[in-house]
């Protein structure tokens, strides 16, 4: 027993574990800042009108589709950049980053045109009220003009993470979140000589904050000892390798997003209190699984780098270490969700019906935090290895056969909202087991990128 305790302690303080923590903690904190920035944005926009709040909320749904397109070059780029870094080929990785930047700019032009001229149609198609369409189209037109900086920001953050630098992104995000909040205050409500622009001011603040990010990243990439630089060389061969990996991840993201919308529609059919309770619970859980997000980023980068160095055993070990730490943290958070659900929900709403639904949700997802941690880390590890076709199959089959279809059947049979939450968490458990089995087989380590 004593020897086993010593062994576990040595594992916790090993250099590999330190590497995992050094990448995971800044990534998790950046994720937290992202969430807090969204919350602050929603609070400020909510002060304008309920229509403005609804418009911004719906725009986030549209951005889910845009994120699918970003996945096309980001996941494949991450897999290849991390391998190049593991091989000690920083120049090749930097050239690939430049090539991906050019591709992202070209792609963003088409999204900008579609978003600017089709903003009203998008809101009308979603069944928004006339007032929401007016507010939303004004907001999204401005946001569409800034798609290029949103694309570049996401590319540079993910590329640096793949190269092993998550701290710089955290510092940049902290500064830009402050810029965004300040500009919201100035532009939305009209201060320091500016006229009040309402929801359009929120859009301008968001675009300027992303522009700040991009300039900060570009300055960082000019530093010779940075993890990556920008080298103006375009290798079509490398871009094809990125797309070969990326299309599976993009299709995975697209189908998952559509599945999520169908699942939301099932919950919506139960009523307003059920939908509100689910949304509140989801926001709280988003903060709760922050550690899992951080360790997923760390695992994806370190697995890719280890495979680049042709060390499959280390690649496998990095995922195992990340997974163990992730489920320890998330399991602990799960206990808090189970023991204090009403207290946590009380920060968001005082509606009794909503509190009741959200509390049931948190108790059930609290029980599923450990398998959720395995899903986060092991799926990220597979993507880091380039095995995106495997994650595509697992996610699509699991979501539809274990979550969406059973939830629809349960709704039609007259079961309550709790049954839907149970099905959701059973799906998480089964998916965690599937990923654990696939990871243990090690066949994904032989994926060609």
HELIX and SHEET records of a PDB file:
HELIX    1   1 UNK A    2  UNK A   12  1                                  11    
HELIX    2   2 UNK A   15  UNK A   46  1                                  32    
HELIX    3   3 UNK A   50  UNK A   86  1                                  37    
HELIX    4   4 UNK A   90  UNK A  117  1                                  28    
HELIX    5   5 UNK A  119  UNK A  125  1                                   7    
HELIX    6   6 UNK A  130  UNK A  145  1                                  16    
HELIX    7   7 UNK A  147  UNK A  163  1                                  17    
HELIX    8   8 UNK A  167  UNK A  189  1                                  23    
HELIX    9   9 UNK A  199  UNK A  221  1                                  23    
HELIX   10  10 UNK A  236  UNK A  268  1                                  33    
HELIX   11  11 UNK A  272  UNK A  288  1                                  17    
HELIX   12  12 UNK A  290  UNK A  308  1                                  19    
HELIX   13  13 UNK A  312  UNK A  339  1                                  28    
HELIX   14  14 UNK A  341  UNK A  345  1                                   5    
HELIX   15  15 UNK A  352  UNK A  367  1                                  16    
HELIX   16  16 UNK A  369  UNK A  384  1                                  16    
HELIX   17  17 UNK A  388  UNK A  398  1                                  11    
HELIX   18  18 UNK A  399  UNK A  404  3                                   6    
HELIX   19  19 UNK A  405  UNK A  412  1                                   8    
HELIX   20  20 UNK A  417  UNK A  441  1                                  25    
HELIX   21  21 UNK A  443  UNK A  446  5                                   4    
END                                                                             
